[in-house]
Amino acid sequence: MSSVTTPDPHRELPGRIMAREMAEQPAVLRRVLDGGAPAIRKVAQEIAARAPRFVLLTARGTSDNAALYAKYLLEVRLGLPCGLTSMSTTTAYGARPDLTDVLVVTVSQSGGSPDLVASTRAAREAGAITLAVTNNPDSPLAAVSEFHIDIMAGPEKALPATKTYTASLLALYLFVEGLRGGDGGPAHVLPELAAGLLARQDEVRALAARYRFAERMVITSRGYGYPTAKEAALKLMETSYIPALAYSGADLLHGPLAMVDNVSPVIAVVTDGKGGEALQPVLDRLRGRGADLVVIGPRGQVERASAGFVLPTENVTEEVQPVLEIIPLQLLAYEVTIARGQDPDAPRALAKVTETH
């Protein structure tokens, strides 16, 4: 007796891969906390024993935004001076700085981009302590680095990175906490809260209607929320093709505010903490200009905006909020793209592994 396979009505829907991978994030975060944390702590302890005097962070694209988050963590939580590297100084110009006692952290989903591999190899030859943070422990980047952290996100097939971004944030948070002897306890609320955010997709879909015909968007934040603003802008540009400009709130006041008017959509990522407090003067100026202001943040901030999405912040420390902040913005990029009749799984002109030199 032959069996009949019923076609999956959702199989050919645009964005099905991105949607599935966004939905995996609570499980991925739990996997990192339960299965990855001991290995991350061990790496952190070994590096802490070497007492690096400075940290350089190396990355591209989405991973660059995760590296920027790590920069805030390292400088705020540990007081370690940090910089974001310019790989071309090594790969194009052949510079060979003295990196003795410098920690070089390279963040990459695939671990396969030639410039990341080359610059990390050069850093190790120049005396650096090298750490690769990737989703592929068998990658060329992991092979050339002295230490490696596996973010354990599982295969990511959609071109827009979602679960690898939040997994990278969590892994980097646990690493920095390990450097300072912490246990990463505040992160244990994240999987359940992430699941709650994903269950509110209808709210995001309603919000997306505001941006279906947008010609430009501005996204702003300060402090730990700034990497979220940059990652949200990247997601919107690569999926919906809307030019999305990300600014630190402080930088927005130094000129770019002039382009904001009463028809300009502005998304503010308001972290509940010192970063959100520092953003308040910017929000006041935006309201004064009559901007279409949407807030992603605490309830009190959302209620003072044109619209928004309330984030759970009670008992969530400021430094781990970015793991949650990005989820409704990932959903927003997805919903805006679908509303514009495009497929977020297949952005034009993009490849999963970008090979820069």
VOVEX-524737 format. One record per residue (C-alpha): residue in three letters; x, y, z. Coordinates in steps of 0.02 Angstrom, whole numbers, plus 50000, padded with zeros to 5 digits. Each point is the difference from the previous one (the first is absolute). Layout:
# residues N
ALAXYZ
...
This chain:
# residues 357
MET500005000050000
SER500795016249944
SER500065014750118
VAL499425017249950
THR501025015150055
THR498975015450033
PRO500875015749936
ASP500495012350135
PRO498995015849963
HIS501365010650080
ARG501474992249910
GLU500125012849862
LEU499545015450099
PRO501265014349986
GLY501045002050157
ARG499654982550067
ILE501854996750037
MET500275016550090
ALA498394997350098
ARG500534982750053
GLU501725005850056
MET499305014850098
ALA498854987750088
GLU501494989250050
GLN500805013850104
PRO499314995250172
ALA500654982349977
VAL501685006449938
LEU500185011650150
ARG499594985650117
ARG501284989149911
VAL501365013150024
LEU499565002050184
ASP499874981450037
GLY501284992449883
GLY501205013849951
ALA500255009950160
PRO501284988250082
ALA501135000449847
ILE499825018849984
ARG500445002350185
LYS501564989149978
VAL500605010449852
ALA499675015950098
GLN500994993950149
GLU501504995249893
ILE500005016849913
ALA499755009650164
ALA501564991350068
ARG500985007949856
ALA499435017650056
PRO499775008349830
ARG500325018750006
PHE498885004749853
VAL498654991949891
LEU499785001249812
LEU498374993849924
THR499924994249819
ALA498424996349901
ARG498925004149850
GLY498135002949976
THR498854993050133
SER501494993250095
ASP500725017650005
ASN498465005650097
ALA500254985650121
ALA501825005450019
LEU499435017850038
TYR498904992950139
ALA501534990950068
LYS500955016549997
TYR498705007950115
LEU500084984950116
LEU501904999850010
GLU500165018650030
VAL498555001850122
ARG500134983650095
LEU501894997850000
GLY500735017149965
LEU501044992749859
PRO500365012049856
CYS499334993049836
GLY500085003949817
LEU499164993949841
THR501334994849875
SER500205005949821
MET500514983849915
SER500645008649844
THR501465007050100
THR500624982050009
THR499274991649847
ALA500225014349874
TYR501385010850073
GLY501024986550084
ALA500155009150167
ARG500704989350141
PRO499685008750167
ASP500714993150162
LEU498544990650079
THR500904992450147
ASP498764997350144
VAL498555006149893
LEU498434989449990
VAL499334999249821
VAL498214993649993
THR499354995649826
VAL498134997449984
SER499344991049846
GLN498474989349968
SER500874989049871
GLY501815002750045
GLY500394999349815
SER500335017549937
PRO501805001249938
ASP500345017350074
LEU499444994450173
VAL501114984749990
ALA501495009749933
SER499885014150127
THR499814987650144
ARG501504990049941
ALA501025016149988
ALA499435005350174
ARG500564983550074
GLU501685001549913
ALA500145017750073
GLY499834993350178
ALA498135001650030
ILE498914988450101
THR498734994949866
LEU498214994450030
ALA498774995049864
VAL498145000750038
THR499104990449863
ASN498564988449958
ASN501234987949920
PRO501354992050108
ASP500744991949843
SER500215016649909
PRO501655007249937
LEU499825014150126
ALA499864988050146
ALA501534990749935
VAL501135015349998
SER499435006650170
GLU500764994850166
PHE498284999250083
HIS498264996849933
ILE498225002350063
ASP498604990649911
ILE498375009950004
MET499034983749969
ALA498625007849894
GLY499884985449879
PRO499955001949811
GLU499325016949943
LYS499364999549821
ALA499085016649984
LEU501115013849933
PRO499465012350137
ALA500884994250158
THR498834999050150
LYS500354985750119
THR501885001449976
TYR499915018350052
THR499114997050165
ALA501074984750033
SER501575010449970
LEU499385013450122
LEU499674987150134
ALA501664991149973
LEU500955016550009
TYR499065005050157
LEU500444983550084
PHE501815002049945
VAL500165017450074
GLU499154994250160
GLY501244985650006
LEU501455012249984
ARG499395009250155
GLY499614984150097
GLY498115001449982
ASP498804985749966
GLY498895008549871
GLY498474997650110
PRO499025014949930
ALA499954991549829
HIS498954985350059
VAL498385009749978
LEU500325002349814
PRO499314984049919
GLU498285001550079
LEU499885018749966
ALA500574997549820
ALA498614987349975
GLY498755012750067
LEU500595013249877
LEU499874988349851
ALA498214996050050
ARG499545018349974
GLN500295000049812
ASP498245007049969
GLU500515015950091
VAL501525001749889
ARG498974996849844
ALA498865014550046
LEU501535010950029
ALA500734995049832
ALA498535008049910
ARG500775017050043
TYR501544996149896
ARG499314991149848
PHE500265015349890
ALA501435008050096
GLU501385007449893
ARG501225002150144
MET500134995750184
VAL501065005950144
ILE500414988750147
THR500835006850156
SER500554994650173
ARG501405002450125
GLY501104988850105
TYR499644981449992
GLY498545003549883
TYR501075007849864
PRO500584983249926
THR498164995249994
ALA499615015649898
LYS501394995849878
GLU499464982049983
ALA498175005049976
ALA500515012049861
LEU501024986449916
LYS498554987750008
LEU498785012549925
MET501185004749860
GLU500494982449950
THR498214993250002
SER498845014349951
TYR501295011249912
ILE499405015250097
PRO501475011750033
ALA500134999150190
LEU501245011350087
ALA500614995550174
TYR500685013550114
SER500545001350178
GLY498815012350081
ALA501475011550034
ASP500544999749818
LEU498225002849941
LEU500015017050086
HIS501625004849913
GLY499245003349828
PRO498924985349941
LEU498535006250105
ALA499735013049864
MET499314986949880
VAL498654994550124
ASP498285007849975
ASN498204995650036
VAL499944986849864
SER501664991850041
PRO499824983450090
VAL501204998350146
ILE500224984350106
ALA500805002650170
VAL500704985150094
VAL499865005250182
THR500974988850118
ASP499365000350178
GLY501525007050089
LYS501365013049977
GLY499964998649811
GLY498145003949997
GLU500265014550120
ALA501335007249885
LEU498804998749853
GLN498635010650081
PRO500585016949933
VAL500014992549825
LEU498234993450019
ASP499445017250059
ARG500775008149846
LEU499194987349886
ARG498305003050078
GLY500285018649981
ARG500304997849814
GLY498384990249983
ALA500894984149945
ASP499024983949977
LEU500864992550152
VAL499864981450036
VAL500814993750160
ILE500624982550035
GLY500224999750188
PRO499175001350171
ARG498145003450012
GLY500205017750065
GLN501065004849850
VAL498844991849874
GLU498495009250071
ARG500855016749963
ALA500324995749816
SER498934999349844
ALA500044981050010
GLY501154986450062
PHE500324982850068
VAL500144997150188
LEU501494989850055
PRO500074990150161
THR501305008850108
GLU499534995250178
ASN501424989650073
VAL500955001349835
THR501675008650023
GLU500485013449874
GLU501474990649929
VAL498954984949943
GLN498525009949932
PRO500755000949823
VAL499694981349980
LEU498145003850017
GLU499955017149917
ILE500494993349829
ILE498634986749991
PRO498515011549963
LEU501115009449877
GLN500434983849910
LEU498144996549991
LEU499725017849937
ALA501254997849858
TYR499154983749954
GLU498235007250005
VAL500455015849905
THR500834989649865
ILE498504988449982
ALA498835015149994
ARG501045007349858
GLY499804983949900
GLN501814994350019
ASP500824984350066
PRO501105002750154
ASP500824983049972
ALA500795005649838
PRO500655018050004
ARG500685004849831
ALA501875000149970
LEU500444992050167
ALA500904983750043
LYS499994990950167
VAL501905000550015
THR500735016649942
GLU501794997849944
THR500915016450022
HIS501885001849992
